[in-house]
Amino acid sequence: MEDKQREFSKLIKDNQGLIIKVSRLYTHSLEDQEDLFQEIVLQLWKSYDSFQGHSKISTWMYRVALNTAITLFRKKTRMPQTDELQDFHSEDYLEDSGEKQQQISLLYKVIKLLPEVERAIVMMYLDGEPYREIATTLGITEVNARVKMNRLKKVLKELMIKHA
C-alpha cells in the first residue's frame, strides 16, 4: 500500500502541469482552480487501480481530468451565477510583461470561450500530444481530431482578433 501511495504521489508530481492546465481552462477563479485540482487528484486516486496500461499514463490522466472538469463545469453552470465580476480577470498567474505574455493571456482567455470538448482538444494540442492520443482520450477518431483542430485554429484566430 505504501509503495502504491509513493508511486501515485510521484505520478501526480510528474504530471501536475497537466492537471493545472485543465483546472485553469475550466474555472474562472484561483479558488475554483484549487478545488478542481484537488477533485481531479481525488478522482485519479479512486481510479488508479483501474489503469491497466493499455494507453499512455498521460492519456489516462487527461481522460480522468477532463471528465472531472467537465462534470463539475456542467454542475456549476446549472447553478445560478452569483459572482461573474471575476470573469477573465483571474489570469493573474501570467505576468503582464511584454507582448508574448499578453498574447498567452489572450489565448487562455479565448480558449475559455470554447465549448468543453474543444477546450480539451486545444489544450492537448498545445501540450504537443499527437492526434492519436487526443482521439483516444476524447473517444473520437484521429481524423476527427485533426479536422476539429484545423477548424479550431481558425476560430481561435478570429477570437483573438476580436478580443485583442
Stockholm file with secondary structure:
# STOCKHOLM 1.0

chainA/1-164         MEDKQREFSKLIKDNQGLIIKVSRLYTHSLEDQEDLFQEIVLQLWKSYDSFQGHSKISTWMYRVALNTAITLFRKKTRMPQTDELQDFHSEDYLEDSGEKQQQISLLYKVIKLLPEVERAIVMMYLDGEPYREIATTLGITEVNARVKMNRLKKVLKELMIKHA
#=GR chainA/1-164 SS CHHHHHHHHHHHHHTHHHHHHHHHHTCSSHHHHHHHHHHHHHHHHHHGGGCCSSSCHHHHHHHHHHHHHHHHHHHHHHSCCCCCTTTTTTGGGSCCCHHHHHHHHHHHHHHTTSCHHHHHHHHHHHTTCCHHHHHHHHTSCHHHHHHHHHHHHHHHHHHHHHHC
#=GC SS_cons         CHHHHHHHHHHHHHTHHHHHHHHHHTCSSHHHHHHHHHHHHHHHHHHGGGCCSSSCHHHHHHHHHHHHHHHHHHHHHHSCCCCCTTTTTTGGGSCCCHHHHHHHHHHHHHHTTSCHHHHHHHHHHHTTCCHHHHHHHHTSCHHHHHHHHHHHHHHHHHHHHHHC
//
